[in-house]
Amino acid sequence: MGDIDVAIGVDADCVAGWLGSYGGEDSPADLSRGLSAGNEGIPRMLALFEETDVETSWYVPGHTIETFRDEIEDVAAAGHELGVHGYSHENPTDLSREQEDEILEVSIELIEDVTGSAPTGHRASWWEFSENTPELVEKHGFEYDSSLMERQFEPGWMRKGDSWETIDYDEDPETWMEPYQYGEETDIVEIPISWYRDDIPPMLFIKQPIYHAGYKDPEMMYEQYYKRQFDFLYDRRGAGVYTFTIHPDIHGLPHMIPLFEEFIRYVKGHENAQFVTLETVAEKFRDDPSVYESESEYV
């Protein structure tokens, strides 16, 4: 069996999530939930990671760093990786190139101020790329990005310049009947994520429903989604990386801690499966791009 690496990405959205994504920017009650995520959720998760001896990667909006400075310093002091995740969880597709560039510069400086070194990882807010994002990720010297979903269990190389035709029903069909065009590969590692291994859509209650349910049974999510995907990777592929995206807003809640601990111990009960940071995944893939290739007919 090859390498089975489980990389926990903690997106510490907190108040920034409500400002940029969740529609609560005018609600003191919703913003207070973000305060709880930072003041209570982050310490709870850190305590669990210490108990279970797990290293993780945290993608921290600049707003979170400046609002919860002590808590984020504790994250770094515990040995966890810090990566860029916007400032107020802005949607990159709504930003000008200049705005997106400025946000990246400030976010990088804030992490450097906490850790003493530049972050190696970038995760786009909203998991959205603007037409400028790949170029800016490359410009700012990131080693990897983790925002896209082209693969389930295997890293690749971030591309720039992909193109496609959208449908315009007012025009002749021949204007849009074109295949997807792959752009140019960069030397930035792209580590895949998945909405099906993310806790926000099923388990965060939001008053303005877009795609969030808010009340899915956490035990069902673990048994039917998270564990089954890990089992597919372990039993059928035999090698790969499993990225798991969680938030202090959800996994920092009291009822989630025992389930999360159970999942960690479930993974640790499998030979050749280990928890690593996404930075480690990128380093391993860069050294040997075949390290996570499937060992069976399953992709």
DAHU-V375340 format. One record per run of one state. SS is the DSSP state (@ for helix, = for strand, . for the rest). FROM is the first residue (numbers start at 1). LEN is the number of residues. If there is no record, write none. Layout:
# DAHU-V375340
SS,FROM,LEN  SS,FROM,LEN
This chain:
# DAHU-V375340
.,1,3  =,4,8  .,12,2  @,14,7  .,21,7  @,28,25  .,53,4  =,57,4  .,61,1  @,62,6  .,68,1  @,69,9  .,78,3  =,81,4  .,85,7  @,92,3  .,95,2  @,97,19  .,116,5  =,121,2  .,123,2  @,125,3  .,128,5  @,133,7  .,140,4  =,144,2  .,146,10  =,156,5  .,161,2  =,163,1  .,164,9  @,173,3  .,176,5  =,181,1  .,182,2  =,184,7  .,191,4  @,195,3  =,198,1  .,199,1  @,200,4  .,204,14  @,218,20  .,238,2  =,240,7  .,247,1  @,248,4  .,252,2  @,254,15  .,269,4  =,273,3  .,276,2  @,278,10  .,288,12
